[in-house]
Amino acid sequence: MFTTSAAFAPEKISAMTATGATTVDITKAKSLFDKKVTFIDTHSNKNWGAGRIPGAMHMDLNKDGFTKDILGTKVKKDQEVVMYCNGEKCMRSSEASEQAIRWGYKSPILKS
C-alpha cells in the first residue's frame, strides 16, 4: 500500500497475463461474444452505468459482488468466460481471472 499522495504514486498497469488465463485482443473478444461466451464485467458499481458490453454480467470485484458462489450461478467451471474491466490501467479483470482460477475454473479468459 502506498502512503504517498496519488500525485506521486506510480500508475498501476493491469497484468497482460494471469497464470492459467488467456489474454485476448478485441478481435478475439468479438469472436467469443458472437459465440455467446459469457462476459463478466468487473467494473465498480459506480462505473457500471458508464457503459458495458451488451449482455455482460456485472460482478463488482470490490463490493462482495465477485464471490465463488455468485460466479457459480453465472458460469460453470468448465465454460469459457471473458472477464473485463476498464482497460490497461484497471487491475480488476486480472484479479478476477486469477481468483476464478484459484476457485477451479478451467478456462477463464482475461480481456483487458
N, C-alpha and C positions, 0 to 999 in steps of 0.2 A: 504494500500500500504506500502511495506517495503522500508525504506530508507537506510538500511544497504546493504553491498555488498552481492552478491549471495552466497559467501562462508559462510556467517553467517546466511542467511535466511533459515528458516525451509522449508523442502520439502513439497509440497502440494500433497496430495493423493486424487484421484478422489473419489467422493462420490459413494459408492456401491449402494446407493438408491437415487432416486429422487422422490419426492412426486408425486404420480399418475402414475409413470412408474414402469416397472418390469425389474429387472436386470436378465440377462440370462448368463449361462455359455456357453462354446464353443460348447458343445453337442447340447444344445437347439438352439444356433445360427445357427448351421449347419442344424438342422431340419427346422428352419424358412427359411433359404437360399434355401433348397430343395423345400419348398412350394412356392417359388418365392415371398417371402415378400420383400418389398423394403428396401435396406440398404443405409443409408446416412453416408458418410464418412466426418467427421468434421475436418480432418487434415488441417493444414495450406497449402496454395498453395505450399510452399517450400517442405513440406513433402509428398504431394500427389504423386509425382513422385517416391518416395522411395518404394512404394508398397501399394496395396489395395486389397480388396475383389473383385473378378471379378463381373462386372456389377453394382458395388456400384456407387451411385451418389455423386459427390463431392460438398460439401457446406462448404466453409471456414468460420468458425464461426466468425472470427475477421476481415474479409475483405468485409463486406456487401454482402457476398455470402449466408448468412443464414438469410433470411427475411421471414415474413409471406407469402408474395406474391410468392416468389420463392419456398418455401416449398410446397405451394398450387399447384404448377404446377407439382410437383413430386409425391405427395401422398395426398389422401383425408383424411379429418379429422377423419373418422371412420375406416380407414385401419390400420392394424398393420404396424409398421415401426421399424427398428433396427437402432439406431444411435451409431456409434462407433468412436473411435479415436486411440490413441497410447498407450493403456494400463492404468494401475492403476495410473500412475503419470500424466496422461493427464486429464484435467478437462473438455475438450470440449464436450464429449458425455453427461455428466451430465448436463452441462449448456444448451446444445441444447434440451435435453429431457424436462427440466423444462420450457424452453421458449415455446416449442411446446404445452405443457400442458396449459400454460397461454393463448396461441392462440386458445385453444379449441379442440386440438387433443385429442381423447378419449383413444387411447391405444399406445402411444409411448413406445417403449421398449428400455431400456438402456442397451447397451452392452459395458462393459469396458474391 
